[in-house]
Amino acid sequence: MASGAARSIAGRVPDFFIVGHAKSGTTAMYEMLRAHPAIFMPDSKEPWYFASELLERTPPRPEGTPRTLEEYRRWFAGARPEQRVGEASALYLWSRTAAGAIAAVQPEARIIAILREPASFLRSLHMQFVETYIETEPDFERALALEEDRRHGRHLPRHTYWPQALLYSEHVRYAAQLRRYREAFGPERVLVLVYEDFVADNEGTVRRVQRFLGVDDTLPIPASRANPTVRPRSRRAHGLVHAVSVGHGRGSLAVKGALKAVMPAKLRRGLVQGVNERLYAPPEEADEALMERLRARFKPEVVALGDYLDYDFVKRWGYERIQ
């Protein structure tokens, strides 16, 4: 995507991007920021447009996935001229293409990244992938062990949307991921947040982001606990819902689109919440032995991140005792 192409098409592209990571507070941040009158973010959180790795096959959804810059700009048609415009696609930080693609059309963009302690992040990401039918291996340790085979195209779920996203270790290359954005936009335009700080102080973290975006940081901020980590209560029921609600054809998508058109959003959310309460349960306790092995495996990534940002992530995430 070239900047010349961007200038030739009427409309706007976002001024800022929440680039990830998934399961690190991006949905809560999106909900809290879009409540600000000086900020516009579309009703659908994740366009995925700039992550070309994902565009070969994406989950069907009524709002679609934009494939051209013109389609992408339509997502932001409701923004007023004086508003800051943003979007949140949580796999942009993982993507190898997104930083350069965003810079090509919006070189002055501001970037917001949220980083989470690697072991807890990957465990939560795996559960999210199981919930959204990207992953079919429900056992976290087994899914991690399949990574090398999957890198060579073996043991991939038949109907997975994003097989490359199942290479779990690639999601925690934090220093390399941030380097792509800091080189594309400059360090001063990349705000790096720590998930654990966001959990401890939602409001203070959001106000910090508002200052970074140049909007009034004194207005009330609504609380949000969006997108909690869950696990399917029944693999069979989970698969049936997948077949009916997502499917592999146009029929179920058309039904979803029709329901969205005629059913008020509040009622729709209540219906979805009711189904989810029956289909999903809170996660089981983590296998601490496995989590310790993961922390040992990814400690070099934590050290590299701290060296890159000149911040003691080893201490922040309790990795001092990890050998």
C-alpha positions in Angstrom: 0.0 0.0 0.0 1.5 3.3 -1.0 0.8 6.7 0.5 -0.1 8.1 -3.0 -2.9 5.5 -3.2 -4.2 6.8 0.2 -4.4 10.4 -1.0 -6.3 9.5 -4.1 -9.3 8.0 -2.2 -11.7 10.3 -0.3 -12.2 9.6 3.4 -10.2 9.0 6.5 -7.9 6.4 7.9 -7.4 6.3 11.7 -5.2 8.7 13.6 -4.3 6.0 16.1 -4.2 2.2 16.4 -4.5 -0.2 19.3 -2.3 -2.9 17.9 -2.5 -5.6 20.6 -1.9 -7.9 22.2 -5.0 -10.0 22.3 -6.2 -11.0 25.8 -4.2 -8.1 27.2 -7.0 -5.5 27.7 -7.4 -4.3 24.2 -11.2 -4.7 24.2 -11.6 -2.9 27.5 -9.3 -0.1 26.2 -11.3 0.1 23.0 -14.6 0.4 24.9 -13.3 3.0 27.4 -11.7 5.2 24.7 -14.7 5.1 22.4 -16.9 6.5 25.1 -14.9 9.8 24.9 -16.8 12.4 22.8 -13.6 13.5 21.0 -12.8 10.0 19.9 -14.4 7.9 17.1 -13.9 4.1 16.9 -16.2 1.9 14.8 -18.8 -0.4 16.4 -16.9 -3.4 15.1 -13.6 -3.6 17.0 -11.3 -5.4 14.6 -11.0 -4.6 10.9 -7.8 -6.7 10.5 -7.2 -4.8 7.3 -3.4 -4.2 7.7 -2.5 -7.7 8.8 -2.2 -9.3 5.3 -1.4 -12.7 6.9 -5.0 -12.9 8.1 -6.8 -12.0 4.8 -6.5 -15.3 3.0 -9.3 -16.7 5.1 -11.1 -14.8 7.8 -14.1 -15.7 10.0 -17.4 -14.8 8.4 -19.1 -11.9 10.1 -22.0 -9.7 9.1 -19.9 -6.5 8.9 -17.4 -8.3 6.6 -13.6 -7.8 6.5 -12.4 -4.9 4.4 -10.2 -5.9 1.5 -9.6 -2.6 -0.1 -8.6 0.8 1.3 -11.9 2.2 0.2 -13.8 -0.5 2.0 -11.6 0.1 5.1 -12.3 3.8 5.1 -16.0 3.2 5.2 -15.7 1.8 8.7 -14.9 5.3 9.8 -17.5 7.2 7.8 -19.4 8.2 10.9 -16.5 10.2 12.4 -16.9 14.0 12.8 -14.1 16.1 11.4 -12.9 17.3 14.9 -12.7 13.8 16.3 -9.6 11.6 16.8 -10.3 8.4 14.8 -8.9 5.0 15.9 -9.2 1.3 15.5 -8.2 -1.8 17.5 -7.0 -5.0 15.8 -5.3 -7.1 18.4 -3.2 -9.2 16.0 -1.5 -6.1 14.4 1.3 -6.4 16.9 1.9 -10.0 16.1 1.7 -9.3 12.3 4.9 -8.9 10.4 3.2 -6.7 7.8 0.9 -4.4 9.8 3.4 -1.8 10.9 4.7 -1.0 7.4 1.3 -1.2 5.9 -0.1 1.3 8.4 2.9 3.6 8.0 2.3 3.6 4.2 -1.1 5.2 4.5 -0.8 7.0 7.9 2.8 7.8 8.7 1.8 10.2 11.5 -0.3 7.5 13.3 0.0 7.0 17.1 0.4 3.4 18.2 -0.8 1.8 21.5 0.6 -1.6 22.5 -0.3 -3.6 25.6 2.1 -6.3 26.8 1.3 -9.1 29.2 3.5 -11.5 31.1 4.2 -14.2 28.4 3.1 -17.4 30.2 -0.3 -16.0 31.3 -0.7 -14.3 28.0 -0.2 -17.5 25.9 -2.5 -19.5 28.2 -5.3 -17.0 27.8 -4.6 -16.7 24.1 -4.9 -20.4 23.6 -8.3 -20.4 25.4 -9.5 -17.5 23.2 -8.4 -19.4 20.1 -10.3 -22.5 21.2 -13.4 -20.4 21.9 -13.2 -18.7 18.4 -12.5 -22.0 16.5 -9.0 -21.0 15.5 -7.6 -23.8 17.7 -9.1 -27.3 18.1 -6.6 -28.7 20.5 -8.1 -28.0 23.9 -5.0 -29.0 25.9 -2.7 -26.0 26.3 0.5 -28.0 26.7 -0.4 -30.2 23.7 -1.1 -27.2 21.6 2.3 -25.7 22.4 4.0 -29.0 21.6 2.4 -29.0 18.1 4.0 -25.8 17.1 7.0 -27.2 15.2 4.8 -29.6 13.2 2.4 -26.8 12.5 5.2 -24.6 11.3 5.7 -27.2 8.5 2.0 -27.5 7.7 1.2 -30.6 9.8 -1.5 -31.2 12.4 -3.3 -28.0 11.5 -7.0 -27.8 12.4 -9.0 -28.5 9.2 -11.2 -25.4 9.4 -8.9 -23.0 11.3 -9.1 -19.5 10.0 -5.5 -18.4 10.9 -3.1 -21.4 11.0 -0.1 -19.2 11.2 -1.4 -17.6 14.4 -1.1 -21.0 16.1 2.6 -20.6 16.3 2.3 -19.5 19.9 5.9 -18.6 20.5 5.8 -16.0 17.7 3.3 -13.9 19.8 5.8 -13.2 22.5 8.6 -11.8 20.4 7.9 -8.5 22.1 11.1 -6.7 21.3 11.0 -7.6 17.6 7.4 -6.6 17.4 7.9 -3.2 19.0 11.0 -2.6 16.9 8.8 -2.8 13.7 6.5 0.0 15.0 9.2 2.2 16.6 11.2 2.1 13.3 8.1 2.9 11.3 6.7 5.7 13.4 9.4 6.8 15.9 9.6 5.9 19.6 7.6 9.0 20.6 4.6 7.8 18.6 4.5 4.3 20.2 3.0 4.0 23.7 3.8 0.8 25.4 1.5 -0.2 28.3 1.8 -3.1 30.7 -1.3 -5.2 31.1 -0.9 -5.8 34.8 -0.7 -2.0 35.3 -3.9 -1.6 33.3 -5.7 -4.2 35.5 -4.5 -2.5 38.6 -5.5 1.0 37.5 -8.0 1.0 34.6 -8.8 4.7 34.9 -5.3 6.0 35.3 -4.1 3.9 32.3 -6.9 5.2 30.1 -6.2 8.8 31.1 -2.5 8.3 30.2 -3.7 7.1 26.7 -6.0 10.1 26.4 -3.1 12.4 27.0 -1.0 10.5 24.5 -3.8 11.1 21.9 -4.2 14.8 22.8 -7.8 14.7 24.1 -9.3 15.9 27.3 -8.3 13.5 30.1 -10.6 14.9 32.8 -13.9 13.5 31.7 -15.6 10.5 33.5 -14.4 7.1 32.3 -16.9 4.2 32.2 -15.7 0.9 33.8 -15.3 -2.0 31.4 -14.5 -5.7 31.8 -14.8 -6.8 28.3 -13.9 -10.2 26.7 -13.1 -12.3 29.8 -11.2 -15.5 29.3 -13.5 -18.6 29.3 -13.4 -22.3 28.3 -16.1 -24.3 26.6 -18.2 -26.4 28.9 -18.7 -29.1 26.2 -16.6 -29.6 23.1 -19.6 -31.2 21.3 -21.9 -28.2 22.1 -19.1 -25.8 21.2 -18.6 -27.5 17.8 -22.4 -27.4 17.1 -22.6 -23.7 17.8 -19.6 -23.3 15.4 -21.5 -25.1 12.7 -24.7 -23.2 13.2 -23.6 -19.7 14.0 -20.4 -19.5 11.9 -20.7 -22.3 9.4 -18.8 -22.7 6.2 -21.3 -21.2 3.9 -23.4 -18.1 3.3 -26.6 -19.2 5.0 -25.7 -18.8 8.7 -24.0 -15.5 7.9 -27.1 -14.2 6.2 -29.2 -15.2 9.3 -26.7 -13.4 11.6 -26.9 -10.3 9.4 -30.7 -10.3 9.4 -30.8 -10.6 13.2 -28.4 -7.8 13.6 -30.6 -5.6 11.3 -33.9 -6.2 13.2 -32.9 -6.9 16.8 -31.9 -3.9 19.1 -28.3 -4.1 20.1 -29.1 -4.3 23.8 -31.4 -7.3 23.2 -28.8 -8.9 21.0 -26.1 -8.5 23.7 -28.5 -10.0 26.3 -29.2 -13.0 24.0 -25.5 -13.6 23.4 -24.7 -13.3 27.1 -27.3 -15.9 27.9 -26.0 -18.3 25.4 -22.4 -17.7 26.5 -23.2 -18.3 30.2 -24.5 -21.8 29.2 -21.8 -22.6 26.7 -18.7 -21.4 28.6 -17.3 -21.7 32.1 -14.5 -19.8 33.9 -11.1 -21.2 33.2 -9.6 -24.0 35.3 -6.7 -23.3 37.5 -3.4 -23.0 35.7 -0.9 -25.9 35.7 1.8 -24.1 37.7 4.6 -26.5 36.7 3.8 -25.8 33.0 3.7 -22.1 33.6 7.1 -22.2 35.3 8.5 -24.1 32.3 7.1 -21.5 29.9 8.6 -18.7 32.0 11.9 -20.3 31.8 11.5 -20.8 28.0 10.5 -17.2 27.4 12.8 -15.4 29.9 15.2 -14.5 27.1 12.3 -12.6 25.4 11.6 -10.8 28.6 15.3 -9.8 29.0 15.4 -8.7 25.4 12.3 -6.5 25.9 13.8 -4.9 29.0 17.0 -4.2 27.2 15.2 -2.7 24.3 12.9 -0.4 26.3 15.3 0.2 29.2 12.8 -1.1 31.7 13.1 -3.9 34.2 10.5 -6.4 32.9 12.3 -9.2 34.6 11.5 -7.7 38.0 8.0 -6.4 36.9 6.9 -9.9 35.9 8.7 -11.8 38.7 11.2 -13.5 36.5 14.2 -13.0 38.8 13.8 -16.5 40.3 13.5 -18.1 36.9 16.6 -19.9 35.9 
